[in-house]
Amino acid sequence: MSGWTASVRLWGETVKFSHSVFALPFALLATFLAGRTLPGRSLPHAGQLGLIALCMVAARSVAMTYNRIVDAQLDARNPRTADRPIPSGRLSAVAAWSMLAVFVVTFGIGCAGFYLFYGNTWPLLLAGPVLLYLGGYSFTKRFTKWSHFYLGSAIAMSPVAAWLAIHPGTLGWPAVLLMLAVTCWIAGFDIIYACQDIEVDRRDGLYSLPARLGPRRALGIARVSHAVSLSALAALAPAADLGWVYGIGVVLAAVLLVVENSLVRPGDYRHVNVAFFTCNGLVSLALALAGILDVAVW
């Protein structure tokens, strides 16, 4: 039992549950926006919220576990990542694959719940393609410098998937704008994060914008991406009939993204972790909280 417990703990270290703060809040915002359109309701069902959370955690766990398995040899050659549980040998490949299987099944169960309890077949029909797309990210850095945007689009499926799961008949521009916003936001901060590995990526023949274009041009693309993201978030207000509370969230997000982009400069990556986790975690939480309050209270 102690060995299994240790494996679970190491797996938790591998997938970094705390990073769920990036995608889950946007999925919950989409859940509330879609729930507002349900016949005779202004909010989603409690059971729907629970299934969304279950599917989000499971899908993210599948993606992160698979990425760590696929990248184990690359991680072992990178001083920044060599101590991760799989490349360091603290978590066995068997344990990692076993936990991957557990969360694939968990995701399938969550998707089936929407059919069993709410008669919605879309989550179950799309469960396989979604997991395949998420897993595909793990190979993109081997052949394209635009892998950051693939990652962004993979995570940005979360609000669209949530909307489909709650009320597919009303899927429209608000969900598209959320997907665009999340895609560009994630891509922007992933570019910033990749600046730490420029020399390693070049040595190993990997593709990333900082390694291929240099940090100055890459960080410029990150700033443009964040500007597009903010524009999409602002456009969401009239598209989804959101009011001043959500507007405050957009303003806070804009301030945080300005701070984030000012923390990292070419050749100076001391504050990447603050920019990556702290600023982006606050962006996600501020926007989701403001949007949900706007829908549920105001």
C-alpha positions as CSV (number, residue, x, y, z in Angstrom):
1,M,0.0,0.0,0.0
2,S,2.8,2.4,0.8
3,G,4.4,1.8,-2.6
4,W,1.1,2.6,-4.3
5,T,0.6,5.7,-2.2
6,A,4.1,6.9,-3.1
7,S,3.4,6.4,-6.8
8,V,0.2,8.4,-6.6
9,R,2.1,11.2,-4.8
10,L,4.8,11.2,-7.4
11,W,2.2,11.1,-10.2
12,G,0.5,14.2,-8.6
13,E,3.9,15.9,-8.7
14,T,4.2,14.9,-12.4
15,V,0.8,16.3,-13.6
16,K,0.9,19.4,-11.3
17,F,-2.7,19.7,-10.3
18,S,-2.2,23.3,-9.4
19,H,-1.9,24.1,-13.1
20,S,-5.6,23.2,-13.5
21,V,-6.2,26.8,-12.6
22,F,-5.4,27.7,-16.2
23,A,-8.2,25.8,-18.0
24,L,-10.9,24.8,-15.4
25,P,-12.1,28.4,-14.7
26,F,-12.8,29.0,-18.4
27,A,-14.7,25.7,-18.6
28,L,-16.8,26.7,-15.6
29,L,-17.4,30.2,-17.2
30,A,-18.7,28.5,-20.4
31,T,-20.8,26.1,-18.2
32,F,-22.6,29.1,-16.6
33,L,-23.0,30.9,-19.9
34,A,-24.5,27.7,-21.5
35,G,-26.5,27.0,-18.4
36,R,-28.2,30.4,-18.7
37,T,-29.7,29.2,-22.0
38,L,-31.2,26.0,-20.6
39,P,-35.0,25.9,-20.9
40,G,-36.6,27.1,-17.7
41,R,-33.3,27.7,-16.0
42,S,-30.8,30.5,-15.5
43,L,-28.0,28.3,-14.1
44,P,-26.6,24.9,-14.9
45,H,-27.6,21.8,-12.9
46,A,-25.4,20.9,-10.0
47,G,-24.8,17.5,-11.5
48,Q,-23.6,19.1,-14.7
49,L,-21.1,21.2,-12.8
50,G,-19.7,18.1,-11.1
51,L,-19.4,16.2,-14.4
52,I,-17.6,19.2,-16.0
53,A,-15.1,19.3,-13.2
54,L,-14.6,15.5,-13.3
55,C,-14.0,15.6,-17.1
56,M,-11.7,18.5,-16.9
57,V,-9.5,17.0,-14.2
58,A,-9.4,13.7,-16.0
59,A,-8.7,15.1,-19.5
60,R,-5.9,17.3,-18.1
61,S,-4.4,14.3,-16.2
62,V,-4.4,12.2,-19.4
63,A,-2.7,15.0,-21.4
64,M,-0.1,15.8,-18.7
65,T,0.7,12.1,-17.9
66,Y,1.0,11.2,-21.6
67,N,3.2,14.3,-22.3
68,R,5.6,13.3,-19.4
69,I,5.8,9.7,-20.7
70,V,6.5,10.8,-24.3
71,D,9.0,13.5,-23.2
72,A,10.8,11.4,-20.5
73,Q,14.1,11.1,-22.5
74,L,14.0,14.8,-23.5
75,D,13.3,15.8,-19.9
76,A,16.3,13.6,-18.7
77,R,18.7,15.7,-20.9
78,N,17.4,19.0,-19.7
79,P,18.9,20.2,-16.4
80,R,15.6,22.1,-15.6
81,T,13.5,19.0,-15.9
82,A,15.8,16.1,-15.2
83,D,14.5,15.7,-11.6
84,R,10.9,15.1,-12.7
85,P,9.6,11.8,-11.4
86,I,9.7,9.8,-14.6
87,P,13.1,10.8,-16.0
88,S,14.7,10.6,-12.6
89,G,13.4,7.1,-12.2
90,R,11.3,7.9,-9.1
91,L,8.1,7.0,-11.0
92,S,8.2,3.9,-13.1
93,A,6.9,3.7,-16.6
94,V,4.4,1.0,-15.6
95,A,3.0,3.2,-12.8
96,A,2.7,6.2,-15.2
97,W,0.9,4.1,-17.9
98,S,-1.4,2.6,-15.3
99,M,-2.4,6.1,-14.1
100,L,-2.9,7.2,-17.6
101,A,-5.3,4.3,-18.2
102,V,-7.2,5.1,-15.0
103,F,-7.9,8.7,-16.1
104,V,-8.8,7.7,-19.7
105,V,-11.5,5.5,-18.1
106,T,-12.5,8.3,-15.7
107,F,-12.9,10.8,-18.6
108,G,-15.0,8.3,-20.5
109,I,-17.2,7.8,-17.4
110,G,-17.6,11.5,-17.0
111,C,-18.6,11.9,-20.6
112,A,-21.0,9.0,-20.4
113,G,-22.7,10.8,-17.4
114,F,-24.0,13.5,-19.6
115,Y,-25.7,10.9,-21.7
116,L,-27.0,8.9,-18.8
117,F,-28.4,11.7,-16.8
118,Y,-29.0,14.5,-19.3
119,G,-29.5,12.7,-22.6
120,N,-26.6,14.5,-24.3
121,T,-24.6,12.2,-26.6
122,W,-22.0,14.8,-27.7
123,P,-19.5,14.4,-24.9
124,L,-19.4,10.6,-25.3
125,L,-19.2,10.8,-29.1
126,L,-16.3,13.3,-29.0
127,A,-14.4,11.8,-26.0
128,G,-12.0,9.8,-28.2
129,P,-11.2,12.6,-30.7
130,V,-10.6,15.0,-27.8
131,L,-8.1,12.8,-26.1
132,L,-6.3,12.1,-29.4
133,Y,-6.0,15.8,-30.0
134,L,-4.7,16.5,-26.5
135,G,-2.2,13.7,-26.9
136,G,-1.0,15.1,-30.2
137,Y,0.5,18.1,-28.6
138,S,3.3,15.9,-27.1
139,F,4.8,15.5,-30.6
140,T,4.4,19.0,-32.1
141,K,7.6,20.4,-30.6
142,R,9.5,17.9,-32.7
143,F,8.4,19.4,-36.1
144,T,6.8,22.9,-35.7
145,K,7.8,26.1,-33.9
146,W,4.0,26.9,-33.7
147,S,3.5,24.1,-31.1
148,H,2.6,26.8,-28.5
149,F,-0.6,27.6,-30.5
150,Y,-1.4,23.9,-30.8
151,L,-1.1,23.7,-27.0
152,G,-3.3,26.8,-26.7
153,S,-6.0,25.3,-29.0
154,A,-5.9,22.0,-27.1
155,I,-6.6,23.7,-23.8
156,A,-9.0,26.1,-25.4
157,M,-11.3,23.2,-26.3
158,S,-12.3,23.2,-22.7
159,P,-14.9,26.0,-22.8
160,V,-16.3,24.8,-26.2
161,A,-16.5,21.2,-24.8
162,A,-18.2,22.5,-21.7
163,W,-20.8,24.4,-23.7
164,L,-21.5,21.3,-25.8
165,A,-21.9,19.3,-22.7
166,I,-24.4,21.7,-21.1
167,H,-26.5,22.9,-24.1
168,P,-25.2,22.1,-27.5
169,G,-28.1,23.8,-29.3
170,T,-26.9,27.2,-28.2
171,L,-23.2,26.8,-29.2
172,G,-22.2,30.0,-31.1
173,W,-20.0,33.0,-31.1
174,P,-19.5,33.4,-27.4
175,A,-17.9,29.9,-27.3
176,V,-15.8,30.7,-30.4
177,L,-14.6,33.9,-28.8
178,L,-13.7,32.1,-25.6
179,M,-11.8,29.5,-27.6
180,L,-9.8,32.2,-29.4
181,A,-9.1,34.1,-26.2
182,V,-7.8,31.0,-24.4
183,T,-5.8,29.8,-27.4
184,C,-3.9,33.1,-27.7
185,W,-3.5,33.5,-24.0
186,I,-2.1,30.0,-23.4
187,A,0.2,30.3,-26.5
188,G,1.5,33.7,-25.3
189,F,2.6,32.5,-21.9
190,D,3.9,29.2,-23.2
191,I,6.2,31.2,-25.5
192,I,7.4,33.1,-22.4
193,Y,7.9,29.8,-20.5
194,A,9.8,28.3,-23.4
195,C,12.5,31.0,-23.2
196,Q,14.0,29.0,-20.3
197,D,14.9,26.2,-22.7
198,I,16.3,28.0,-25.7
199,E,19.8,26.4,-25.6
200,V,18.5,23.0,-24.8
201,D,15.9,23.1,-27.6
202,R,18.5,24.1,-30.1
203,R,20.9,21.4,-28.9
204,D,18.2,18.7,-29.2
205,G,16.8,19.9,-32.5
206,L,13.5,20.8,-31.0
207,Y,11.2,23.5,-32.3
208,S,9.9,26.5,-30.3
209,L,9.5,30.1,-31.2
210,P,12.3,31.3,-28.8
211,A,14.7,28.7,-30.1
212,R,13.9,29.2,-33.8
213,L,13.3,32.9,-34.0
214,G,15.2,34.2,-31.0
215,P,13.8,35.5,-27.7
216,R,13.1,39.1,-28.9
217,R,10.9,38.1,-31.8
218,A,9.3,35.3,-29.8
219,L,8.4,37.6,-26.9
220,G,7.0,40.1,-29.5
221,I,4.7,37.3,-30.8
222,A,3.7,36.5,-27.2
223,R,2.6,40.1,-26.7
224,V,0.6,40.2,-29.9
225,S,-1.1,36.9,-28.8
226,H,-2.1,38.4,-25.5
227,A,-3.4,41.5,-27.2
228,V,-5.6,39.3,-29.5
229,S,-6.7,37.3,-26.4
230,L,-7.8,40.5,-24.6
231,S,-9.7,41.7,-27.7
232,A,-11.6,38.4,-27.9
233,L,-12.4,38.7,-24.2
234,A,-13.7,42.2,-24.6
235,A,-15.8,41.1,-27.6
236,L,-17.3,38.4,-25.5
237,A,-19.1,41.0,-23.3
238,P,-21.6,42.1,-26.0
239,A,-21.7,38.7,-27.7
240,A,-22.7,36.9,-24.4
241,D,-24.6,39.9,-22.9
242,L,-22.2,40.3,-20.0
243,G,-22.1,43.4,-17.9
244,W,-19.9,45.6,-15.8
245,V,-18.8,42.9,-13.4
246,Y,-17.3,40.9,-16.2
247,G,-15.8,44.1,-17.6
248,I,-13.9,44.6,-14.4
249,G,-12.5,41.1,-14.8
250,V,-11.3,42.0,-18.3
251,V,-9.6,45.1,-17.0
252,L,-7.8,43.1,-14.3
253,A,-6.7,40.5,-16.8
254,A,-5.3,43.3,-19.0
255,V,-3.3,44.7,-16.1
256,L,-2.0,41.3,-15.2
257,L,-0.9,40.5,-18.7
258,V,0.9,43.8,-19.0
259,V,2.7,42.9,-15.8
260,E,3.5,39.4,-17.0
261,N,5.0,40.6,-20.3
262,S,7.1,43.2,-18.5
263,L,8.6,40.6,-16.2
264,V,10.5,38.7,-18.9
265,R,12.9,40.2,-21.3
266,P,15.4,38.7,-23.8
267,G,18.3,37.3,-21.7
268,D,16.6,37.9,-18.4
269,Y,14.4,34.9,-17.4
270,R,14.6,35.2,-13.6
271,H,10.9,35.9,-13.2
272,V,9.5,33.4,-15.7
273,N,7.8,31.3,-13.0
274,V,6.1,34.3,-11.5
275,A,4.9,35.4,-14.9
276,F,3.9,31.8,-15.8
277,F,2.0,30.6,-12.7
278,T,1.2,33.6,-10.5
279,C,0.1,36.1,-13.2
280,N,-1.7,33.6,-15.4
281,G,-3.4,31.9,-12.5
282,L,-4.8,35.3,-11.4
283,V,-5.9,36.1,-15.0
284,S,-7.9,32.9,-15.2
285,L,-9.5,33.2,-11.8
286,A,-10.3,36.9,-12.2
287,L,-12.0,36.4,-15.5
288,A,-14.0,33.3,-14.5
289,L,-15.1,34.7,-11.2
290,A,-16.2,38.0,-12.7
291,G,-18.0,36.2,-15.6
292,I,-19.8,33.7,-13.3
293,L,-20.8,36.5,-10.9
294,D,-22.2,38.4,-13.8
295,V,-24.3,35.5,-15.0
296,A,-25.3,34.1,-11.6
297,V,-25.9,37.3,-9.6
298,W,-26.1,40.4,-11.8
